[in-house]
Structures are given as structure tokens and as C-alpha cells.
Amino acid sequence: MNRTDRLHALGEELRRAGARGRTAARLATWLEVSTRTVKRDVAALQQAGLPVRAQAGPGGGYVLDSRATLPPVNLTAAQAVAVATALAAQRGAPYAVDARAALAKVLDVMHPADRSRAEELGARVWVRDDGPAPADPAVARAVGEALATRRVLALHYRDSSGRLSQRRVEPHLLAHTDGHWYLVAWCHHRRAPRWFRLDRIRAAHTTDEPVPDRDAAVFGTPPPDARPVRP
């Protein structure tokens, strides 16, 4: 598990623990790291603004402020199934793994009767996997992380002719068109903007190199029927 994923997992575990908190030793065992690493990670979360405080007592526990926990979410059964259906229909979409984790959080806080109705309704909604092959989950996660953190991405890419190449690219945006997801990026090799189909990326990892500011105009203008995702 890389440090970014570990910090996310640590924050989520403290969120689940609530007021009980977790000791450093328990967190270290769960994450398979040393207690010293846990303390460094907690400090990093605190510096990032997450309200984690040390709890007095044996073991040196940590507690996440209740204001940072998920408030009650009142989704209807139909709304929960609508979200699940959208995710199932776009299983290869960027951030799909994070979206499923978010849905699981919502389901966890639903009233048992509402969740039961959602599961019953969901069993009567089928989605067939007859579309294009989805991107590798590890690739989708790396692309999403690079876009979110504005870091250069190292790719192993196979083009439409089957040629494999290694690229370093600056992620600009993700686009869905003609049934495929694309990464629109500035390619260091070509020194120009390029569209990379996600399902043709064989491997990807985020580097430590920051993405410089570029005029968005160099990437072209979206078609009039395209629209950004609004949370």
C-alpha cells in the first residue's frame, strides 16, 4: 500500500471508530506498519486539516472529531439504486472504485428497512457487460490520482496499431465520448496535446513532477454537447 492510500485508509478507519478511537498499536497492526509510521501519518493528516486528536490513556489512542464524520444521509431506495445503476453502467470510469466506496458509506448509514428495499429493487435492475473493455483499475486509479494532485503521469501505452510506447504526460482532463474514456494530456514525447484511450494504457504511475500551468486553449474547445461533471 502506498502512502497516499495508507493515509486515506487511516482516515477512514478513524472515521469508522468514532468516539472510541483507535490506539496507535492497533492501527499499526491493521496497516502492517510500525507505530512510528502511524504517528507520522497522523501528523500528516493533522497538517492536511483533518481534525484528529490524541486521546489520553494507555496505548496513545487517536480520535477523529465527530464533525468530520458522515452525517445522516436520507436516500430513498430508488435514489440508492439509481446511484448503483450509474456505477454499474460505467464500471470502467475513472474514480469508479472511489465511487463504489462512497456508495458503501451511504448504504452503511441507511435505515435497515430502506436498505432492504434498495437491495430488493436493485435485484430487479440488470446491467449487461457488453460494452468496451474497462480500463485496468490500477491504471484508472493512477490516472485519477495524477489528475487530482496535478502530477506528471508515466504511461505504457499501446496505440490503435498495437505499438507499445512509454510516455510522460501532463494530465489535463478526462473525457467520455463514443463509448470510451480518454485522458487528454500534454505529451512530453510529442510536445503536444494528445488523447489517450484509458483501456489502451497498459500501466501507469504518478511521478513527483508537478504539472506546469498551460493555457487551456491549447487542448481545444469541447464540443457544444459536452458538459462537465458537477458533484
C-alpha positions as CSV (number, residue, x, y, z in Angstrom):
1,M,0.0,0.0,0.0
2,N,1.5,3.4,-1.0
3,R,1.5,6.3,1.4
4,T,-1.4,8.1,-0.2
5,D,-3.6,5.0,0.0
6,R,-2.5,4.4,3.6
7,L,-3.4,7.9,4.7
8,H,-6.8,7.5,3.2
9,A,-7.3,4.2,4.9
10,L,-6.1,5.6,8.2
11,G,-8.6,8.5,8.0
12,E,-11.4,6.1,7.1
13,E,-10.6,3.7,10.0
14,L,-10.7,6.6,12.5
15,R,-13.9,7.8,11.0
16,R,-15.5,4.3,11.5
17,A,-14.1,4.1,15.0
18,G,-16.0,7.3,16.1
19,A,-15.6,8.4,19.7
20,R,-14.0,5.1,20.7
21,G,-10.9,6.0,18.7
22,R,-8.0,3.6,17.8
23,T,-4.7,3.0,19.6
24,A,-1.5,3.5,17.7
25,A,-0.6,-0.1,18.2
26,R,-4.0,-1.3,16.8
27,L,-3.6,0.9,13.8
28,A,-0.1,-0.2,13.2
29,T,-1.1,-3.9,13.2
30,W,-4.0,-3.2,10.9
31,L,-1.9,-1.2,8.4
32,E,1.1,-3.6,8.8
33,V,3.4,-0.7,9.7
34,S,5.3,0.4,12.8
35,T,3.7,2.6,15.4
36,R,6.2,5.3,14.5
37,T,4.9,5.3,10.9
38,V,1.3,5.6,12.3
39,K,2.3,8.7,14.3
40,R,3.9,10.3,11.3
41,D,0.8,9.5,9.2
42,V,-1.4,11.0,11.9
43,A,0.7,14.1,11.9
44,A,0.4,14.4,8.1
45,L,-3.4,14.1,8.4
46,Q,-3.5,16.8,11.0
47,Q,-1.3,19.1,8.8
48,A,-3.8,18.4,6.0
49,G,-6.6,19.7,8.1
50,L,-8.2,16.5,9.4
51,P,-9.3,17.1,13.0
52,V,-7.5,14.1,14.6
53,R,-6.6,14.5,18.3
54,A,-4.7,12.3,20.7
55,Q,-6.7,10.6,23.3
56,A,-5.3,10.2,26.8
57,G,-4.9,6.7,28.2
58,P,-2.9,3.5,27.6
59,G,-1.7,3.0,24.1
60,G,-1.9,6.6,22.9
61,G,-5.2,6.4,21.0
62,Y,-6.4,8.8,18.3
63,V,-9.9,10.1,17.7
64,L,-11.4,11.9,14.7
65,D,-13.6,14.8,15.6
66,S,-17.2,14.0,15.2
67,R,-17.7,17.0,12.9
68,A,-15.6,15.1,10.3
69,T,-17.8,12.0,10.4
70,L,-20.5,11.3,7.8
71,P,-23.8,13.0,8.8
72,P,-27.1,11.2,8.4
73,V,-27.9,10.6,4.7
74,N,-31.6,10.0,3.9
75,L,-31.6,8.4,0.4
76,T,-34.7,6.7,-0.8
77,A,-34.4,3.1,-2.1
78,A,-34.9,4.4,-5.6
79,Q,-32.1,7.0,-5.2
80,A,-29.7,4.4,-3.8
81,V,-30.4,2.1,-6.8
82,A,-30.1,5.0,-9.2
83,V,-26.5,5.6,-8.0
84,A,-25.7,1.9,-8.0
85,T,-27.1,1.6,-11.6
86,A,-25.0,4.5,-12.8
87,L,-21.9,3.0,-11.3
88,A,-22.6,-0.5,-12.8
89,A,-23.1,1.0,-16.2
90,Q,-19.8,2.8,-16.0
91,R,-17.7,0.2,-14.3
92,G,-14.6,1.3,-16.2
93,A,-15.0,5.0,-15.4
94,P,-12.3,7.0,-13.6
95,Y,-12.9,7.2,-9.9
96,A,-15.2,4.2,-10.1
97,V,-13.5,2.5,-7.1
98,D,-13.9,5.6,-5.0
99,A,-17.5,6.0,-6.2
100,R,-18.3,2.4,-5.0
101,A,-16.6,3.2,-1.7
102,A,-18.8,6.3,-1.3
103,L,-21.9,4.4,-2.1
104,A,-21.0,1.8,0.5
105,K,-20.7,4.6,3.1
106,V,-24.2,5.8,2.2
107,L,-25.6,2.3,2.4
108,D,-24.0,1.8,5.8
109,V,-26.0,4.7,7.3
110,M,-29.3,4.0,5.7
111,H,-32.1,2.7,7.8
112,P,-32.1,-1.2,7.7
113,A,-35.7,-1.2,6.2
114,D,-34.7,1.3,3.5
115,R,-31.5,-0.6,2.7
116,S,-33.6,-3.8,2.4
117,R,-35.9,-2.1,0.0
118,A,-33.0,-0.8,-2.0
119,E,-31.5,-4.3,-2.3
120,E,-34.8,-5.7,-3.4
121,L,-35.3,-3.1,-6.0
122,G,-31.7,-3.4,-7.2
123,A,-32.2,-7.1,-7.8
124,R,-34.7,-6.2,-10.4
125,V,-32.3,-3.9,-12.3
126,W,-29.8,-5.7,-14.6
127,V,-26.8,-4.3,-16.4
128,R,-25.1,-6.3,-19.1
129,D,-21.3,-6.1,-19.5
130,D,-21.5,-5.8,-23.3
131,G,-19.6,-2.6,-23.7
132,P,-15.9,-1.9,-24.4
133,A,-13.4,-3.4,-22.0
134,P,-12.9,-1.2,-19.0
135,A,-9.6,0.3,-18.1
136,D,-7.4,-1.6,-15.6
137,P,-8.5,-0.5,-12.1
138,A,-4.9,0.3,-11.1
139,V,-4.5,2.4,-14.3
140,A,-7.8,4.2,-13.6
141,R,-6.7,4.9,-10.0
142,A,-3.3,6.2,-11.1
143,V,-4.8,8.5,-13.7
144,G,-7.3,9.8,-11.2
145,E,-4.7,10.5,-8.6
146,A,-2.4,12.3,-11.1
147,L,-5.3,14.5,-12.3
148,A,-6.3,15.3,-8.7
149,T,-2.8,16.1,-7.4
150,R,-1.6,17.7,-10.7
151,R,1.4,15.4,-11.1
152,V,3.0,14.1,-14.3
153,L,2.0,10.6,-15.2
154,A,4.3,7.9,-16.6
155,L,2.4,5.6,-19.1
156,H,3.0,2.4,-21.0
157,Y,0.6,2.9,-23.9
158,R,-0.5,0.7,-26.8
159,D,-1.9,2.6,-29.8
160,S,-4.5,1.5,-32.3
161,S,-1.8,-0.2,-34.4
162,G,-0.6,-2.2,-31.4
163,R,2.6,-0.3,-30.9
164,L,3.7,0.0,-27.3
165,S,5.4,3.1,-26.1
166,Q,6.4,4.8,-22.9
167,R,5.3,8.3,-22.3
168,R,5.4,11.0,-19.6
169,V,2.3,13.2,-19.9
170,E,0.7,16.1,-18.0
171,P,-3.0,15.2,-17.3
172,H,-5.4,17.9,-18.2
173,L,-8.9,16.4,-18.2
174,L,-10.8,13.2,-18.7
175,A,-13.4,12.9,-21.4
176,H,-16.1,10.3,-22.3
177,T,-17.1,10.0,-25.9
178,D,-18.1,7.3,-28.4
179,G,-18.3,4.8,-25.6
180,H,-14.7,5.2,-24.4
181,W,-12.9,7.1,-21.7
182,Y,-9.9,9.3,-22.7
183,L,-7.2,11.1,-20.9
184,V,-6.5,14.4,-22.5
185,A,-2.9,15.3,-21.7
186,W,0.2,17.2,-22.8
187,C,2.6,14.6,-24.1
188,H,6.3,15.3,-23.4
189,H,7.4,13.0,-26.2
190,R,5.2,14.7,-28.8
191,R,5.4,18.1,-27.2
192,A,1.7,18.5,-28.0
193,P,-1.7,17.6,-26.6
194,R,-2.8,14.0,-27.1
195,W,-5.9,11.9,-26.3
196,F,-5.1,8.5,-24.7
197,R,-7.8,5.9,-24.5
198,L,-7.8,4.6,-21.0
199,D,-8.3,0.9,-21.9
200,R,-5.2,1.1,-24.1
201,I,-3.0,2.2,-21.2
202,R,-1.1,-0.9,-20.1
203,A,0.5,0.6,-16.9
204,A,0.6,4.0,-15.3
205,H,2.1,5.6,-12.2
206,T,2.1,9.0,-10.7
207,T,5.5,10.8,-10.6
208,D,6.7,13.5,-8.2
209,E,6.9,16.0,-11.0
210,P,4.3,18.8,-10.8
211,V,2.2,19.7,-13.8
212,P,3.0,23.2,-15.0
213,D,0.3,25.7,-15.8
214,R,-0.7,25.6,-19.5
215,D,-3.2,27.7,-21.4
216,A,-6.4,25.5,-21.6
217,A,-6.8,26.8,-25.2
218,V,-4.0,24.5,-26.4
219,F,-6.2,21.5,-25.7
220,G,-9.0,22.7,-27.9
221,T,-12.6,23.6,-27.2
222,P,-15.1,20.9,-26.1
223,P,-18.0,20.2,-28.5
224,P,-21.2,22.1,-27.7
225,D,-23.0,18.9,-26.4
226,A,-20.2,18.1,-23.9
227,R,-20.7,19.0,-20.3
228,P,-18.5,18.9,-17.2
229,V,-19.4,16.6,-14.2
230,R,-21.0,18.6,-11.4
231,P,-21.0,17.0,-8.0
